[in-house]
Amino acid sequence: MPIPHSIKRHLCAQKLQYEVIGHSRTDTLEQAAMASNVPTCKMARAIILEDEDGLVMVVVPVSHVLDFKALRQLLGRDCLDLANPANFKDRFDDCEKGCYPPLGEIYGFDTVVIDKSILMLDKVYFEPGCQTSMVRMPGDDFSQLFVDRAYAGEIAHTIDVLMSDAARIQYTPHQEIKRRVEQVYELPPMPEMATRILKLQQKSTATARDLASIVEMDPSLAAQVMRYASSPMYSYRGKIKSIQQAISRVLGFDMVMKLAVGLAIGKSFRNPVEGPLGMEAFWRHATYCATLSQALAKALPEKHRVDPGMAYLAGLLHNFGFLLLGHMFQPEFYLLNKLAAANPKVPITQLEHRVLGMGHAQEVLDMGHGQIGAWLMQAWQLPEELVVTAREHHNVNYDGPQQQYVDLLIVANHLLKRHGIGDEYSGEVPEHVLQRLGIPLEKAESIMTQLLQGCDDWNAIAEQMAA
């Protein structure tokens, strides 16, 4: 995709110098910087925030992390949080999905804030709405785009500064942390759609038609049920014309029940889209883990067999603690997401203790996403299998109730790590976990290979969930 005409016209009208540098297609700004051999400290990122007063574009270096407290103080807007992409995607209709050029005036943002460090650069780079090119501008010319059009302040810091100066920099204000800790059990309510489905499950007379009527109320949920039923995993040769057919002929009542509950619950949170813990990576991991866990469950010896539908739901929901962290402590989660991207070989549990266990948030966050996810499951009165797997899915030595579900997730996550999916630190599957399940490594690897054959379907489902 070429550079949008709106950007060309604006830069030419301002008589500013720039040049376009082509590179191979990338998925993130960090990858684009690497492909173009550009220092991330000289590359600008646009972050879109919102509150009841409207949208705000914030421009910071790719190498930096946004300081929410400093930004809120600069603007006097205490409730600014990451915006829902649905509220601004139409503004970037000439850009590829997820590409937001750091040029707020062009895209109709009344409020734009830029970090002062960018204004002091000799050269500035940014992605111009496409993932195959980079714009390079003299620093003075880039700064001209913001003169009298934007707020400027020290609103971002490098990761090294944040980590070394943890005692000084506070992400979420103390009183806000205190309030959230005191109300930690007042978690978000169960989404209405999920509640309806769970109530239907309790009815002994419920039919596929009853379930289909609920699923059809949510177009996104309905589309994903249809896609799942049409996937190679089920090898259904006929044409599926309705949700009811998908339930009765392909997936089965219980499987769709669990699938629908998981997808409905997932829509209750809105976290950052990008990064290893962002919504895109989260749903890709959740979808693959759920599908692989279900397939592994079906392959277990009879004496170790568990409910494949529950295995699917456990895989889909086991990392929901990350969504709750982003919901309750957004600034800290933003930093954790950045650290995970910069340290892909460091276990996520270690990074959590470095970021989420420091400062005033330590009282609640030091235990990490597993325990917090378990709180959520308990608050929503979900089955014990889901509570335990949320809490123990990184514990290879777990020995307790629902152990087989935990072991399934451990095997699935280690296998997925071999393909760059998920937050596990190693692709080496623990042998003692395989022995407990009674499944050889070769068989588990074969199931993983079969799963990857349908990767287009799983990626499409994950993309829809993150949208």
Steps between C-alpha positions, in 0.01 A plus 500: 500500500645843406522794740149648542424805286378690807849483650668594172273802455550621855880472496521667159265781608729566797803492265671245724779266394447126520592177328337159495706189581362163394548183703361147530153464653500509880238463771627744764683831513792331673529256209472788251785682675716188483417440133595860417804507729348793688559562874169469684584815696466695173176341388166654598201299619141626521292385797129575504335571836151608599280621783156656519639815333610313190804355326863600548800408284827462689832484312796332673821325388458129431777436754304671779209412727219747552480649852124513552526710816712770333266512200187528712658781702611685186148499357307508826302196386518233771296234322699463178547137402582307185222548248286228349618469135137486391469864608768631266572244226290695245739794532777288354301364207789562260742299717559130548337344805681593819720765333450842658732770362608745775340794318198594705399809307461303175276244665271738683632488857425823684741412781853380423782456751864435408787393721770769514777253419372467141521876447875487567587233243703574186294249301160347563352187345139382498279244333274679247194280520650193336717216626749498213646851519647759731508880471820680597490873576744755637421553867430872454251429222320234705481742793335757274200269476434554872581868552190670647305181427597273789587481867862407573628346821710229663237231468710192416809325635733224388452161660840527671400824668169358614656189646793675670288783639202300621496672836450842337267427212152393592277370224161472662439767772525373858140572596380326186713193578364497855142519376551220252674278755216552747248414231700219342214254539257742334607372160327573168161328474447199279402619150128471432546271200708253702247510782219410259696207362586365846136526606398307190749228593313443825178418313462128438263569209735739314543428129739596223235746378494670843878539501504617137248774579734642766815472290330672207441809714873579472615514134867468596435196716281343232765555233764331709282197576441459126870535422595251767249245371642541147862454609713204381505363853142374458524405131128549446431444129158659477412867484408657832214744450407598855618517859256225590657271239847584629386390845297192415703358210861599570603643835244367745297681766759477778790616283315805369385579853859519623625675187227764525561560871871552444455736207226698675715544811794614289306795363468651849855638502682754284878499530774629267489332160873477431785331683557146632225549759272710280158387381625366166769280658268408788223368277739326264652318797161427657352364177796273425533383861128420522499305175820311580387419856174360366679285243747371760215420738338279234829312453556412867478138613158409634609499864632857470222634279333831584219703343637640170253790516623601845859464379416741218345753737793473743742570215293797385474661844818398684678833441206725586703636789684713243174656387404577858843653569454728201151583620596584860858632469539629147826697535682208664363263237619735224853477641480122539394468137800709393740298717369172363571625147855602593576180695339210309717236668427609857211311667193720524468417869841661564404814309177523701693504823729775367217724386178405671657426836664839546373813668150536640352233276704225664226401744276366226717451196804315632321167457470546123244437231430139598357573843316808380344296220389244759334783700303592191387143442393464863315832496305386193434160660654315209589129529789393720689372195527858373599646837780248548638522145503880515699487822739210428566494124869598545555253786657186350512342847134552584352201682138550596140512380447536123863409438431348159356827369803688633733247337317531167554877503867462593560263207301719261678819600848349471418362155360835390812680618697310234300697245530836674151488652425576864685609813677178599876538535602172333389264226635198688201298620561365854530123471341432840188693393467287186538187711225612736267547204606173338567655160833465312675814383489377139122476511465846656729644232296330228181659634677837506601456134141420405380809684735724303341382176192702595695806612315733261172419673642542851671826406173632354311412818766670713496810278124532536523470878766770523310742274 
